[in-house]
C-alpha cells in the first residue's frame, strides 16, 4: 500500500501512516474482496459468453514530473504491450485514441497497464483487459478546488463513448 502519490507527496499526515498490521488489515478488508469479486465476475462472464472484456479506466493529472517533465498524453491506452488483449481489440481502440482530435494519445507508452490489466488480461483464456489513463485536464480543473468542467467533459465524452462501443463490438475469433 503506497504512502506517496504519483507526485511523491505524502498520502498521510505525519503520525498517521498505517503500520504493517493496519496495511494487512486494509488489504484483507478492501483489496482482496475487490479482486475476489472481480475474478468471479470475469469467470461468470467468460462462462456465459465465452469471453470477458475488462476496461480498467483511471484518471491522472496531466502533469506528473516524476514520470515526464512535460504534459502527459490525454488518452493513455495500455495493453501490457499487447499481452492483455487480442490485437483485434487493441488496434481499433488505439485507432479511436489516435483519431481523437484535438486530444493526444499514447498506446502502451508510459502507462502500459497496471496490476489489474496484467493480472486479469489473459486473451488466450478469453479475458481481454485494456487500461485507460485519462488526463484530468480533459474534464476538470487540476488546481484547487478541482472543479468539474462540463465544457471540457463534453469534448471528451464522444471519444470515451467510441472506446466503449469499440470494445463492445469486439468478438474474439
N, C-alpha and C positions, 0 to 999 in steps of 0.2 A: 504494500500500500504506500504510494508515494507521499512524501511530506512536502514536496515542492511542485509548483505548477510548471507548465512549459516555459514560462518566462523566468523560471528559477526563484520566484517569490514563494515565501512560505505559505502553506495551506493553513497551518495552525498558528495561533498566537503563542508567544513564549510561555512555557509551562503547561501548554495544552496538547502537546504532541502525544499521541497514544503510545503506550508501551507495547511490547510484543504480545502480551496476553490480550490486550484490547484489539490489536490488529487481527489476531487469530479469531477472536470472538466476532468481529465485523465480517471477516471472510466467511465464517460459518453462518452468520445471520443473513448476510446480503449477497455476497458474491457467489457462493456455492449454490444457494437455492435458485438464483437467477440463471446460472449456467445449467443447472439440472433441468430447469423448466425449458430453456432454450433448446437443449439437446432433445428433450422429449417431444417438443413441438416439431422440430425438424424431422425427427423419426416418424412422427404421425403423418406429416405432410408427404414424406417420401413413400411411406406405406400406402397412403391413399392415392397419390398422383404419380408415383414412380420417380419423382424427383422433388426437390425443395429449393426455393430461392431465398437467399438472405441478403437484404440490403441494410448494411450497417452504416447509418448516417450519423455524422458528427458535425459539430460547429467549432471553428477555430478562429482566433484572432488573425487579422490579415498581416500583422507584423509580429513575428516571433524571432528576434535576433539570435536566439540560441540555435535555431535551425537555419536561418537565412537572414543576411543583413538587409535584404530587400523585401518588398512586399511578396507574400505568398500568392500562389495562384488562387483564383476564385473557386474553381472546382478542382479538387484533388481526388481523382478516382484511383482506387487501389485494388489489385487482384493478386497480390503476392507474386508479382512478375509472371502472371498468367497461371499460377498454380492453384488458385482458389475457385476458379470458374472456367467454364468452357470458353474457348476462343470465340465461338459463335455467339456468346453472350457479351464478352468483354468488348469485342470490336464495335458492335453497334452502339453500346453505351459510351465508349470512348468517342465515337463519332458525334454523338449528341453533345458531349462536353466540348469537343474541338470546334463545333459549329455554333456554339452558344454566344455569338457576338452580342454585346461587347465584352463578355466575360473571358477571362483567361483560364486555361486548363492545363493540368499535368496528369499524365497517365502513368501510374507506377513510378512516380517521381519520389519526392521526399516521403510521402505517405503511401506506402505500398500495401497497406492493410495491417491492422493491429492484431491483437490476440484473437478476437472473435473471427476475423476473416481467415487467419492462418489456422486456427483450431478447428473451425467448422467447415471451411471450404474444402470439399472433397468431391470434385466433379466426377471422378471415376466411380464414386459410390452414390452419385445422384444428388449431391448437395453442392450448390453453386453460391458462393459468397462474394459480394462486391462491397467495398468500403467507399464512402464519400466523406471527405473532409470539406465542408463548405465554409468559405470565408465569411466571417461575421459582417464584413463590410458590404456584403451583398444584400443585407436585410435589416441592419441595425446601426446605431451609433456605437462606436467602440470605446468611447470615453464616458465616464460617469455623467449622467445617471443610466447609461446603457439603454437608451430608448429604442423600442421597435420602430421601424420606419416603413410604413405601408408603401410609400413611393419607391423605396428600394426593393422591398419584398415583392411588389407587383412585377418588377422587372425579372426577377429570378424564378418566379413561380412557373412560368411556361417551360423553362428548361428542366426544372425538377419534375414536372408532370411528364415531360417527354422521357426522362430517365426511367420513371416508374412504368410508363406504358411500354417502353422498350424492353424492360426486364420482364414484364408480364406477357409480352408477345413471344418470348423465347420458349422454344420447345427443344429439349435435348434430342440428339439423333440416336 
